[in-house]
Amino acid sequence: MTAAVVVLAARADLGAAAVARALAGRLGGDRVLPLSPTELARARWSHRVSAAGLTTTRLTLPDGRVLTDTDTAAVLHRLPPLPVLGLGRASAKDLDYARAELHALVASWLLGLGPRVLGQVSSYGTAHGPFSPTAALVHAERCGLPVARSGGATRGGLLPAAVGGELRLPRLAWPGGAGAPVPVEIRPEPGAERLLFCGTRPVGRLAERYGERLHRLAGLLGTRLFELRLRPDGAVTDVDPCPPLATAEQRAAVTDELVALTRSGS
């Protein structure tokens, strides 16, 4: 197999499919290998870890193709949880164990590929992994990014009034009954603006304003691909480690980065 760009994503992932098509146009169809969670789960794996911690992986795919580390020029990692196949009537406990082992195998493979992988890589083996949206917002604030306010209290009087771009939400499902104080949350309205960070560059209207801070945030998050959602005032409402790649500009940036990774290793 010619060294390929591997696109790990669900078949319904429209952003990943668009990137795969763009890569095929740039590199040729034989250099692009889309793999779904089911195909990975059905593959035959040979995975070894040396005493020095170096990994060697060989996958025999369901259609007979073989993928090795040397065949892998770059990887776009957008995997959801993988299915567990071929265990018949196994117990829930055994299924959970098999799923954990499969995810650990995928994680070790991707970690062994190092900087060739674009997307969050963790011991969980999925693109979201143990990602905490709250922790990501804390990191964003530490990097100097304006973060939208959120909070909660046991009753509404303990919270200030909501301002523009905020939602004040009573928690109605409260066991204290109708006469009891009702807990209230203040949440930011969902951000409509998107700001992508891909490789080493931000992509979006606020790229110039927030660029340097996004570089620092990438280091704290441990991934070179993520997206901020922002309100019109520029406040960050959410951080997504597996963005949908909803715009042509974002898809082009991801394609460019994967092509650059391919050429750097050729």
PECOR-V974918 format. One record per backbone hydrogen bond with DSSP energy under -1.0 kcal/mol. CO is the residue of the C=O (numbers start at 1). NH is the residue of the N-H. E is the energy in kcal/mol with one decimal. If there is no record, write none. Layout:
co=CO nh=NH e=E
co=CO nh=NH e=E
//
This chain:
co=4 nh=73 e=-2.5
co=4 nh=74 e=-1.3
co=5 nh=33 e=-2.8
co=6 nh=76 e=-2.8
co=7 nh=35 e=-2.9
co=8 nh=78 e=-2.4
co=10 nh=13 e=-1.8
co=12 nh=14 e=-1.2
co=13 nh=17 e=-2.1
co=14 nh=18 e=-2.2
co=15 nh=19 e=-2.0
co=16 nh=20 e=-2.5
co=17 nh=21 e=-2.1
co=18 nh=22 e=-2.2
co=19 nh=23 e=-2.6
co=20 nh=24 e=-2.2
co=21 nh=25 e=-1.8
co=22 nh=26 e=-1.5
co=23 nh=27 e=-3.5
co=24 nh=28 e=-1.6
co=28 nh=31 e=-1.9
co=29 nh=32 e=-1.3
co=31 nh=5 e=-3.3
co=33 nh=7 e=-2.0
co=35 nh=9 e=-1.9
co=36 nh=40 e=-2.0
co=37 nh=41 e=-2.3
co=38 nh=42 e=-1.8
co=44 nh=60 e=-2.6
co=46 nh=58 e=-2.4
co=48 nh=56 e=-2.3
co=50 nh=53 e=-2.0
co=54 nh=50 e=-3.2
co=56 nh=48 e=-2.6
co=57 nh=69 e=-1.0
co=58 nh=46 e=-2.1
co=59 nh=67 e=-3.0
co=60 nh=44 e=-2.4
co=61 nh=64 e=-2.5
co=65 nh=61 e=-3.1
co=67 nh=59 e=-3.1
co=69 nh=72 e=-1.2
co=71 nh=4 e=-3.4
co=74 nh=6 e=-2.9
co=75 nh=118 e=-3.3
co=76 nh=8 e=-2.7
co=79 nh=127 e=-3.0
co=87 nh=90 e=-1.1
co=91 nh=95 e=-2.4
co=92 nh=96 e=-2.4
co=93 nh=97 e=-2.1
co=94 nh=98 e=-2.6
co=95 nh=99 e=-2.5
co=96 nh=100 e=-2.3
co=97 nh=101 e=-2.3
co=98 nh=102 e=-2.3
co=99 nh=103 e=-2.5
co=100 nh=104 e=-2.2
co=101 nh=105 e=-2.1
co=102 nh=106 e=-2.2
co=103 nh=107 e=-2.6
co=104 nh=108 e=-2.4
co=105 nh=109 e=-2.1
co=106 nh=110 e=-2.6
co=107 nh=111 e=-2.9
co=108 nh=112 e=-1.8
co=113 nh=116 e=-1.6
co=114 nh=117 e=-1.8
co=116 nh=75 e=-2.5
co=118 nh=77 e=-2.7
co=122 nh=125 e=-1.4
co=128 nh=131 e=-2.2
co=132 nh=136 e=-2.4
co=133 nh=137 e=-1.9
co=134 nh=138 e=-2.0
co=135 nh=139 e=-2.5
co=136 nh=140 e=-2.3
co=137 nh=141 e=-2.2
co=138 nh=142 e=-2.1
co=139 nh=143 e=-1.5
co=140 nh=145 e=-2.3
co=141 nh=144 e=-1.7
co=146 nh=236 e=-3.3
co=151 nh=186 e=-2.9
co=153 nh=184 e=-2.1
co=155 nh=158 e=-1.8
co=156 nh=159 e=-1.8
co=163 nh=166 e=-1.7
co=165 nh=189 e=-2.7
co=167 nh=187 e=-2.7
co=169 nh=185 e=-2.5
co=170 nh=172 e=-1.2
co=172 nh=174 e=-2.3
co=174 nh=177 e=-1.2
co=177 nh=180 e=-1.4
co=183 nh=171 e=-3.4
co=184 nh=153 e=-2.2
co=185 nh=169 e=-3.2
co=186 nh=151 e=-2.2
co=187 nh=167 e=-3.7
co=193 nh=230 e=-2.3
co=195 nh=228 e=-2.9
co=196 nh=203 e=-3.2
co=197 nh=226 e=-1.9
co=198 nh=200 e=-1.3
co=198 nh=201 e=-2.0
co=201 nh=198 e=-2.7
co=203 nh=196 e=-2.5
co=204 nh=207 e=-1.7
co=206 nh=210 e=-2.4
co=207 nh=211 e=-1.3
co=210 nh=214 e=-2.0
co=211 nh=215 e=-1.5
co=212 nh=216 e=-1.5
co=213 nh=217 e=-2.2
co=214 nh=218 e=-2.5
co=215 nh=219 e=-1.4
co=216 nh=220 e=-1.6
co=217 nh=221 e=-2.6
co=218 nh=222 e=-1.7
co=218 nh=223 e=-1.2
co=224 nh=199 e=-2.5
co=226 nh=197 e=-3.0
co=227 nh=240 e=-2.9
co=228 nh=195 e=-2.2
co=229 nh=237 e=-3.0
co=229 nh=238 e=-1.2
co=230 nh=193 e=-2.3
co=231 nh=234 e=-2.2
co=235 nh=231 e=-2.3
co=236 nh=148 e=-2.7
co=238 nh=229 e=-2.4
co=240 nh=227 e=-2.2
co=247 nh=251 e=-2.2
co=248 nh=252 e=-2.3
co=249 nh=253 e=-1.8
co=250 nh=254 e=-2.2
co=251 nh=255 e=-2.4
co=252 nh=256 e=-2.7
co=253 nh=257 e=-2.1
co=254 nh=258 e=-2.3
co=255 nh=259 e=-2.4
co=256 nh=260 e=-2.3
co=257 nh=261 e=-2.2
co=258 nh=262 e=-2.1
co=259 nh=263 e=-2.3
co=260 nh=264 e=-2.2
co=261 nh=265 e=-1.1
//
